[in-house]
Amino acid sequence: MLHPSYSDLMKVVNSEVEPGEAPVVNSRYSIVMATSKRARQIIGGSSAMVEGRDKKPLSIAVEELNQGKIKILSEEDEGQS
């Protein structure tokens, strides 16, 4: 079981969304894709943004997302970068 839960992670990701705006994340799939992408970056040599020497890369990525160290961009934001 994933801890924190998917619903907790979705709340963290969507916490900065203004009332009336579409949420950044609507599904578990978005959480899975974002954390797996970040885990691949960590495996590839990126530095972890949280303590996690004995943790697996995916656990580190989930913790980074939960702590707000990484952000999931909406499709609108991705087009602007």
FIVEX-664597 format. One record per residue: x, y, z of N, C-alpha, C, O in turn. Coordinates in Angstrom, 3 decimals. Atoms other than C-alpha are relative to their C-alpha. Layout:
BEGIN
[node [X,Y,Z],[X,Y,Z],[X,Y,Z],[X,Y,Z]];
...
This chain:
BEGIN
[node [0.838,-1.182,0.000],[0.000,0.000,0.000],[0.883,1.245,0.000],[1.889,1.321,0.706]];
[node [-0.734,-1.246,0.111],[1.218,3.438,-0.905],[-0.335,0.909,1.169],[-1.501,1.149,1.482]];
[node [0.229,-0.973,-1.063],[1.700,5.817,1.960],[0.861,1.209,-0.303],[2.077,1.043,-0.405]];
[node [1.388,-0.410,-0.174],[0.659,8.594,1.684],[-0.887,-0.548,-1.123],[-0.394,-1.015,-2.150]];
[node [0.944,0.550,0.970],[-2.463,7.561,-0.193],[-0.060,0.875,-1.252],[0.385,2.022,-1.247]];
[node [0.171,-0.759,1.233],[-3.249,8.634,-3.740],[-0.840,1.250,0.239],[-0.529,2.321,-0.281]];
[node [0.865,-1.163,-0.239],[-6.009,10.909,-2.482],[0.748,1.093,0.771],[0.546,2.279,0.512]];
[node [-0.816,-0.989,-0.712],[-3.586,12.600,-0.057],[0.960,0.704,-0.955],[1.126,1.922,-0.884]];
[node [-0.925,-0.593,0.963],[-1.074,13.141,-2.862],[-0.737,0.932,-0.958],[-0.211,1.985,-1.316]];
[node [0.769,-0.865,0.889],[-3.788,14.568,-5.128],[-0.367,1.310,0.695],[-0.383,2.364,0.060]];
[node [0.289,-1.224,-0.756],[-4.737,17.041,-2.388],[1.216,0.913,0.046],[1.088,2.126,-0.117]];
[node [-1.234,-0.792,-0.047],[-1.105,18.169,-2.074],[0.240,0.667,-1.356],[0.520,1.864,-1.418]];
[node [-0.267,-0.514,1.345],[-0.706,18.593,-5.840],[-1.000,1.101,-0.370],[-0.630,2.101,-0.985]];
[node [1.047,-0.957,0.362],[-4.003,20.460,-6.197],[-0.178,1.114,1.024],[-1.088,1.930,0.879]];
[node [0.187,-0.967,-1.085],[-3.536,22.600,-3.068],[0.142,1.457,-0.448],[-0.434,2.347,0.177]];
[node [-0.205,-1.375,0.450],[-2.442,25.686,-5.023],[-0.979,0.436,-1.081],[-0.869,1.545,-1.603]];
[node [0.980,-0.327,1.029],[-5.349,25.598,-7.470],[-1.044,0.943,0.587],[-1.596,0.699,1.660]];
[node [1.005,-0.978,-0.439],[-7.653,28.595,-7.169],[-1.405,-0.582,-0.161],[-1.642,-1.400,-1.050]];
[node [1.389,0.463,0.150],[-11.369,27.969,-6.628],[-0.529,0.343,-1.392],[-0.343,1.457,-1.883]];
[node [0.545,-0.179,1.341],[-13.091,27.538,-9.973],[0.927,-0.461,-1.108],[0.477,-0.666,-2.235]];
[node [-0.942,0.505,0.991],[-9.937,26.405,-11.781],[-0.028,-1.516,-0.020],[-0.396,-2.161,0.961]];
[node [-0.070,1.456,0.114],[-9.502,22.880,-13.044],[1.172,-0.517,0.832],[2.236,0.103,0.839]];
[node [-1.114,0.570,-0.768],[-7.386,20.680,-10.748],[1.122,-0.452,-0.929],[0.877,-0.829,-2.074]];
[node [-1.166,0.436,0.767],[-3.878,19.831,-11.946],[-0.071,-1.506,-0.214],[0.231,-2.001,-1.300]];
[node [0.053,1.461,0.040],[-4.403,16.138,-11.158],[-1.430,-0.459,0.263],[-2.069,-0.046,1.230]];
[node [1.347,0.542,-0.151],[-7.664,14.270,-11.636],[-0.019,-1.489,0.277],[-1.066,-2.043,0.612]];
[node [0.009,1.455,-0.100],[-6.546,10.668,-11.395],[1.283,-0.534,0.617],[2.294,0.162,0.707]];
[node [-1.179,0.693,-0.530],[-4.156,8.205,-9.835],[1.062,-0.146,-1.074],[2.259,-0.123,-0.786]];
[node [-0.926,0.175,1.119],[-2.613,7.734,-13.262],[0.992,1.156,-0.065],[2.179,0.932,-0.299]];
[node [-0.884,-1.173,0.029],[-1.198,11.283,-13.156],[1.049,-0.069,1.094],[2.206,0.289,0.875]];
[node [-0.941,0.151,-1.113],[0.391,10.604,-9.769],[1.037,-1.069,-0.340],[2.231,-0.874,-0.110]];
[node [-0.908,1.100,0.361],[1.888,7.320,-11.010],[0.990,0.457,-1.067],[2.184,0.177,-0.960]];
[node [-0.880,-0.451,1.071],[3.281,8.921,-14.170],[1.032,1.001,0.512],[2.207,0.916,0.152]];
[node [-0.920,-1.019,-0.513],[4.807,11.885,-12.312],[1.063,-0.606,0.917],[2.245,-0.282,0.802]];
[node [-0.976,0.586,-0.923],[6.427,9.822,-9.572],[0.937,-0.974,-0.717],[2.111,-1.069,-0.360]];
[node [-0.887,0.913,0.725],[7.757,7.222,-12.005],[1.004,0.780,-0.837],[2.154,0.360,-0.963]];
[node [-0.924,-0.843,0.750],[9.274,9.972,-14.165],[1.087,0.541,0.926],[2.267,0.543,0.573]];
[node [-0.970,-0.522,-0.961],[10.928,11.493,-11.096],[0.936,-1.109,0.496],[2.131,-0.876,0.680]];
[node [-0.833,1.126,-0.434],[12.158,8.059,-9.951],[1.059,-0.322,-1.057],[2.202,-0.623,-0.715]];
[node [-0.974,0.237,1.069],[13.819,7.562,-13.353],[1.088,1.074,0.004],[2.250,0.784,-0.279]];
[node [-0.999,-1.066,-0.092],[15.526,10.951,-12.934],[0.984,-0.284,1.136],[2.190,-0.082,0.988]];
[node [-0.855,0.329,-1.153],[16.848,9.874,-9.524],[0.934,-1.154,-0.354],[2.122,-1.113,-0.035]];
[node [-0.822,1.132,0.438],[18.076,6.568,-10.969],[1.083,0.485,-0.961],[2.204,-0.024,-0.959]];
[node [-0.945,-0.542,0.972],[19.756,8.582,-13.720],[1.052,0.925,0.589],[1.947,1.378,-0.124]];
[node [-1.044,-0.798,-0.634],[21.754,10.591,-11.201],[-0.455,1.305,0.629],[0.352,1.976,1.272]];
[node [0.481,-1.226,-0.647],[19.555,13.509,-10.085],[0.042,-0.154,1.508],[-0.195,-1.237,2.043]];
[node [-0.049,0.022,-1.461],[19.945,14.409,-6.450],[-1.399,-0.023,0.592],[-2.306,0.651,0.103]];
[node [1.280,0.049,-0.708],[17.106,13.564,-4.106],[-0.171,1.288,0.795],[0.801,1.840,1.312]];
[node [0.305,-1.236,-0.718],[15.398,16.563,-2.496],[-0.470,-0.261,1.423],[-0.795,0.672,2.158]];
[node [0.379,0.399,-1.358],[14.513,14.633,0.672],[1.004,-1.034,0.488],[1.718,-1.639,-0.312]];
[node [-0.859,1.041,-0.553],[16.431,12.354,3.028],[-0.519,-1.359,-0.450],[-1.716,-1.631,-0.358]];
[node [0.459,1.306,0.442],[16.325,8.857,1.663],[1.121,-0.905,-0.441],[1.003,-1.581,-1.463]];
[node [-1.142,0.822,0.393],[19.664,7.101,1.571],[-0.359,-1.468,-0.142],[0.156,-2.137,-1.038]];
[node [0.333,1.422,0.041],[18.117,3.697,2.232],[-1.333,-0.273,-0.692],[-1.819,-1.403,-0.675]];
[node [1.293,0.161,0.664],[14.904,4.281,0.274],[0.197,-0.258,-1.484],[1.217,0.106,-2.069]];
[node [-0.004,0.235,1.436],[14.115,3.157,-3.233],[-0.371,1.303,-0.714],[-1.041,2.158,-0.134]];
[node [0.269,-1.240,0.735],[13.910,5.854,-5.941],[-1.484,0.375,-0.072],[-1.818,1.557,0.009]];
[node [1.421,-0.325,0.063],[10.120,5.582,-6.225],[-0.503,0.527,1.339],[-1.317,1.450,1.369]];
[node [0.392,-0.491,-1.326],[9.691,6.034,-2.463],[0.484,1.426,0.213],[-0.218,2.246,0.805]];
[node [-0.536,-1.364,-0.099],[11.899,9.111,-2.631],[-0.863,0.953,-0.815],[-1.197,2.043,-0.349]];
[node [0.824,-0.849,0.868],[9.849,10.508,-5.530],[-1.365,0.284,0.629],[-1.857,1.410,0.559]];
[node [1.294,-0.187,-0.657],[6.583,9.973,-3.636],[0.140,0.973,1.164],[-0.716,1.836,1.359]];
[node [-0.227,-0.898,-1.138],[8.009,11.714,-0.571],[0.251,1.427,-0.475],[-0.237,2.378,0.136]];
[node [-0.231,-1.333,0.561],[9.241,14.630,-2.684],[-1.310,0.652,-0.418],[-1.532,1.833,-0.155]];
[node [1.300,-0.520,0.411],[5.771,15.038,-4.159],[-0.851,0.360,1.211],[-1.491,1.411,1.232]];
[node [0.790,-0.223,-1.207],[4.122,14.762,-0.744],[0.458,1.251,0.754],[-0.365,1.957,1.337]];
[node [-0.540,-1.167,-0.689],[6.412,17.454,0.691],[-0.037,1.264,-0.853],[0.360,2.335,-0.394]];
[node [0.080,-1.172,0.872],[5.823,19.769,-2.266],[1.329,0.406,-0.604],[1.466,1.526,-1.096]];
[node [-1.325,-0.304,0.561],[9.454,19.595,-3.402],[-0.011,-0.064,-1.525],[0.796,0.594,-2.182]];
[node [0.177,0.062,1.447],[8.352,18.678,-6.934],[-1.443,0.336,-0.308],[-2.323,0.157,0.533]];
[node [1.336,-0.402,0.419],[5.333,19.899,-8.854],[-0.382,-0.765,-1.258],[0.475,-1.125,-2.066]];
[node [0.533,0.556,1.229],[3.130,18.335,-11.497],[-0.598,1.167,-0.756],[-1.463,1.873,-0.239]];
[node [0.506,-1.103,0.804],[2.487,20.809,-14.284],[-1.267,-0.421,-0.722],[-1.387,-1.560,-1.173]];
[node [1.198,0.260,0.793],[-0.917,21.049,-15.905],[0.398,0.040,-1.467],[1.489,0.505,-1.799]];
[node [-0.313,-0.007,1.433],[-1.067,20.620,-19.676],[0.205,1.426,-0.487],[1.044,1.655,-1.358]];
[node [-0.158,-1.400,0.343],[-1.444,24.411,-19.970],[1.394,0.490,0.340],[2.051,1.129,-0.482]];
[node [-1.316,-0.432,-0.462],[1.724,25.032,-17.946],[1.122,-0.630,-0.816],[2.129,0.024,-1.086]];
[node [-1.034,0.678,0.773],[3.721,22.470,-19.930],[0.180,0.659,-1.351],[1.301,0.738,-1.852]];
[node [-0.072,-0.664,1.304],[2.892,24.268,-23.186],[0.698,1.339,0.068],[1.216,1.809,-0.945]];
[node [-0.606,-1.314,-0.167],[4.228,27.552,-21.782],[1.490,-0.078,0.309],[2.192,0.925,0.181]];
[node [-1.415,0.080,-0.390],[7.629,26.237,-20.683],[0.911,-0.273,-1.161],[2.125,-0.366,-0.984]];
